Amino acid sequence: MKHPLYQMMAMAIAVVLTISPAAAEKADREKPMNAEADSLRYDDLKQTSVFTGNVVITKGTTIIRGNRVDVRQDAEGYQQATVVAAPGKLAYYRKKRDSVDEYIEGEAELIEYDSRADKVTFIRRAILRRYNGAVLADETAGAKINYDNVTDVFTVEGGAENRTTANPSGRIRAVLTPRAAASAAAAPSPPGPSPTLRPSTTLGTEKN
């Protein structure tokens, strides 16, 4: 029989970020979850888990990083997660979209994930990026960004919290690449003719 402490720890990790979005990589739902942190506080009665200190959570292609991650599970098994960044830093969220070689990546001082609504909200110094393979296709920045995993629709808000020396007005910034252009940029170049090799007279004598 497993020790009750092990069972409690397993339950705590199980309630963290169960990914179920239609747009998320389907295989992620079948992957084990890995959580690392300096400490964990789990309340079985309230169904809450609090991870603190260099928190890293991975589940398949989904990655979450922050200084603190609070997770609450409702009676139907849906989770609401809040990711808090360390002072002066940004919390991080990334996942692969289903059926396409695209990744959604976001950063903010505060990230909120709602598995019931299947939405992610990035709050304060928010940045959202879409990668086509390894190529950056879109990037938006604002005070608050709401991203819907199901519809792939996002909204960006500006304001006082988005003001910086480079952007005193606090207006949102966006760079959006047409999908056709992004796909062409991400496509590998066709192989060219094989290079002609010459025997080396210094093989083994070259210094780094």
ZIJOTA-V131156 format. One record per residue. N is the residue number from 0. RES is the residue in one small letter. SS is DSSP state (helix for helix, strand for strand, loop for the rest). BURIAL is + if it has 9 or more other C-alpha atoms within 8 Angstrom, else -. Layout:
n:N res:RES ss:SS burial:BURIAL
n:N res:RES ss:SS burial:BURIAL
This chain:
n:0 res:m ss:loop burial:-
n:1 res:k ss:loop burial:-
n:2 res:h ss:loop burial:-
n:3 res:p ss:helix burial:-
n:4 res:l ss:helix burial:-
n:5 res:y ss:helix burial:-
n:6 res:q ss:helix burial:+
n:7 res:m ss:helix burial:+
n:8 res:m ss:helix burial:+
n:9 res:a ss:helix burial:-
n:10 res:m ss:helix burial:-
n:11 res:a ss:helix burial:+
n:12 res:i ss:helix burial:+
n:13 res:a ss:helix burial:-
n:14 res:v ss:loop burial:+
n:15 res:v ss:loop burial:+
n:16 res:l ss:loop burial:+
n:17 res:t ss:loop burial:+
n:18 res:i ss:loop burial:-
n:19 res:s ss:loop burial:+
n:20 res:p ss:loop burial:+
n:21 res:a ss:loop burial:-
n:22 res:a ss:loop burial:+
n:23 res:a ss:strand burial:+
n:24 res:e ss:loop burial:+
n:25 res:k ss:helix burial:+
n:26 res:a ss:helix burial:-
n:27 res:d ss:helix burial:+
n:28 res:r ss:helix burial:+
n:29 res:e ss:helix burial:-
n:30 res:k ss:loop burial:-
n:31 res:p ss:loop burial:-
n:32 res:m ss:strand burial:+
n:33 res:n ss:strand burial:-
n:34 res:a ss:strand burial:+
n:35 res:e ss:strand burial:-
n:36 res:a ss:loop burial:+
n:37 res:d ss:loop burial:+
n:38 res:s ss:strand burial:-
n:39 res:l ss:strand burial:+
n:40 res:r ss:strand burial:-
n:41 res:y ss:strand burial:+
n:42 res:d ss:strand burial:-
n:43 res:d ss:loop burial:-
n:44 res:l ss:loop burial:-
n:45 res:k ss:loop burial:-
n:46 res:q ss:loop burial:+
n:47 res:t ss:strand burial:+
n:48 res:s ss:strand burial:+
n:49 res:v ss:strand burial:+
n:50 res:f ss:strand burial:+
n:51 res:t ss:strand burial:+
n:52 res:g ss:strand burial:+
n:53 res:n ss:strand burial:+
n:54 res:v ss:strand burial:+
n:55 res:v ss:strand burial:+
n:56 res:i ss:strand burial:+
n:57 res:t ss:strand burial:+
n:58 res:k ss:strand burial:+
n:59 res:g ss:loop burial:+
n:60 res:t ss:loop burial:+
n:61 res:t ss:strand burial:+
n:62 res:i ss:strand burial:+
n:63 res:i ss:strand burial:+
n:64 res:r ss:strand burial:+
n:65 res:g ss:strand burial:+
n:66 res:n ss:strand burial:+
n:67 res:r ss:strand burial:+
n:68 res:v ss:strand burial:+
n:69 res:d ss:strand burial:+
n:70 res:v ss:strand burial:+
n:71 res:r ss:strand burial:+
n:72 res:q ss:strand burial:+
n:73 res:d ss:loop burial:-
n:74 res:a ss:loop burial:-
n:75 res:e ss:loop burial:-
n:76 res:g ss:loop burial:-
n:77 res:y ss:loop burial:+
n:78 res:q ss:strand burial:+
n:79 res:q ss:strand burial:+
n:80 res:a ss:strand burial:+
n:81 res:t ss:strand burial:+
n:82 res:v ss:strand burial:+
n:83 res:v ss:strand burial:+
n:84 res:a ss:loop burial:+
n:85 res:a ss:loop burial:+
n:86 res:p ss:loop burial:-
n:87 res:g ss:loop burial:-
n:88 res:k ss:loop burial:-
n:89 res:l ss:loop burial:+
n:90 res:a ss:strand burial:+
n:91 res:y ss:strand burial:+
n:92 res:y ss:strand burial:+
n:93 res:r ss:strand burial:+
n:94 res:k ss:strand burial:+
n:95 res:k ss:strand burial:+
n:96 res:r ss:strand burial:+
n:97 res:d ss:loop burial:+
n:98 res:s ss:loop burial:-
n:99 res:v ss:loop burial:-
n:100 res:d ss:loop burial:+
n:101 res:e ss:strand burial:+
n:102 res:y ss:strand burial:+
n:103 res:i ss:strand burial:+
n:104 res:e ss:strand burial:+
n:105 res:g ss:strand burial:+
n:106 res:e ss:strand burial:+
n:107 res:a ss:strand burial:+
n:108 res:e ss:loop burial:+
n:109 res:l ss:strand burial:+
n:110 res:i ss:strand burial:+
n:111 res:e ss:strand burial:+
n:112 res:y ss:strand burial:+
n:113 res:d ss:strand burial:+
n:114 res:s ss:loop burial:+
n:115 res:r ss:loop burial:-
n:116 res:a ss:loop burial:-
n:117 res:d ss:loop burial:+
n:118 res:k ss:strand burial:+
n:119 res:v ss:strand burial:+
n:120 res:t ss:strand burial:+
n:121 res:f ss:strand burial:+
n:122 res:i ss:strand burial:+
n:123 res:r ss:strand burial:+
n:124 res:r ss:strand burial:+
n:125 res:a ss:strand burial:+
n:126 res:i ss:strand burial:+
n:127 res:l ss:strand burial:+
n:128 res:r ss:strand burial:+
n:129 res:r ss:strand burial:+
n:130 res:y ss:strand burial:+
n:131 res:n ss:strand burial:+
n:132 res:g ss:loop burial:-
n:133 res:a ss:loop burial:-
n:134 res:v ss:strand burial:+
n:135 res:l ss:strand burial:+
n:136 res:a ss:strand burial:+
n:137 res:d ss:strand burial:+
n:138 res:e ss:strand burial:+
n:139 res:t ss:strand burial:+
n:140 res:a ss:strand burial:+
n:141 res:g ss:strand burial:+
n:142 res:a ss:strand burial:+
n:143 res:k ss:strand burial:+
n:144 res:i ss:strand burial:+
n:145 res:n ss:strand burial:+
n:146 res:y ss:strand burial:+
n:147 res:d ss:strand burial:+
n:148 res:n ss:loop burial:+
n:149 res:v ss:loop burial:+
n:150 res:t ss:loop burial:-
n:151 res:d ss:loop burial:-
n:152 res:v ss:strand burial:-
n:153 res:f ss:strand burial:-
n:154 res:t ss:strand burial:-
n:155 res:v ss:strand burial:+
n:156 res:e ss:strand burial:+
n:157 res:g ss:loop burial:+
n:158 res:g ss:loop burial:+
n:159 res:a ss:helix burial:-
n:160 res:e ss:helix burial:+
n:161 res:n ss:helix burial:+
n:162 res:r ss:loop burial:+
n:163 res:t ss:loop burial:-
n:164 res:t ss:loop burial:-
n:165 res:a ss:loop burial:-
n:166 res:n ss:loop burial:+
n:167 res:p ss:loop burial:-
n:168 res:s ss:loop burial:-
n:169 res:g ss:loop burial:+
n:170 res:r ss:loop burial:+
n:171 res:i ss:loop burial:+
n:172 res:r ss:strand burial:-
n:173 res:a ss:strand burial:-
n:174 res:v ss:strand burial:-
n:175 res:l ss:strand burial:-
n:176 res:t ss:loop burial:-
n:177 res:p ss:loop burial:-
n:178 res:r ss:helix burial:-
n:179 res:a ss:helix burial:-
n:180 res:a ss:helix burial:-
n:181 res:a ss:helix burial:+
n:182 res:s ss:helix burial:+
n:183 res:a ss:helix burial:-
n:184 res:a ss:helix burial:-
n:185 res:a ss:helix burial:+
n:186 res:a ss:loop burial:-
n:187 res:p ss:loop burial:-
n:188 res:s ss:loop burial:-
n:189 res:p ss:loop burial:-
n:190 res:p ss:loop burial:-
n:191 res:g ss:loop burial:-
n:192 res:p ss:loop burial:-
n:193 res:s ss:loop burial:-
n:194 res:p ss:loop burial:-
n:195 res:t ss:loop burial:-
n:196 res:l ss:loop burial:-
n:197 res:r ss:loop burial:-
n:198 res:p ss:loop burial:-
n:199 res:s ss:loop burial:-
n:200 res:t ss:loop burial:-
n:201 res:t ss:loop burial:-
n:202 res:l ss:loop burial:-
n:203 res:g ss:loop burial:-
n:204 res:t ss:loop burial:-
n:205 res:e ss:loop burial:-
n:206 res:k ss:loop burial:-
n:207 res:n ss:loop burial:-
